[in-house]
Amino acid sequence: MLKVLLYYKKENGIYPILSKFGFKLNEDHYIRELKADSFIVKAIHNNTAKVVEFSCKDEVSYDGCKEMHEMITHIAENLNAKIDDSDAMLGYNAEGNPTYLVHGFQSWSEFLDQAGHRSLEGHKVECFDGKVFLGKGIFISSDMATKDINENPKIPSCTIISSEGEETFLGDKLKIIPVSD
């Protein structure tokens, strides 16, 4: 089970903040279903200790982890809370350091994105800039040298072999999607 604790000092209730992020009161705790995965995140609030415990099952998809990371960091910002994610280890980054749902998440995410793109080499992909289709072909390489304002890795270029020959696409919102025939 993944578990993250938020220690806060805010005096007014947390219900408005949790409901703003899609949580609903369910008996003595709050619940929210993730959009990326079809499972529930549970939030237990201890008003006396001023702590909120978020928990969910271990088998979370990459997109589910991204959704939970964003949700918990935003709630923590709203509560001005200290985050303890020591019981939410996700894996390791490229340097072999442990990464957690909040702490080290960006380096873990970048490592997975780079590994995912390397594993696409030689496979058929479609390239998009946002929602604009750029081309389809055999993936050769991509560059992940820059980051956006939220420190997420950006793919400024992608090279494929298409029916037109070798093509390199440039863009601000490049996406590389594997396809099958």
Secondary structure, DSSP 8 states (H G I E B T S, - for coil): -EEEEEE----S-SHHHHHHTT-EEETTEEEEE-SSSSSEEEEEEETTTTEEEEEE-S---HHHHHHHHHHHHHHHHHHT-EEEEEE-EEEE-TTS-EEESSTTHHHHHHHHHHHHHHHHTTSEEEEEETTEEEEEEEEEEEE--EE-TTS-EE--EEEEEETTEEEEEE-SSEEEEE---
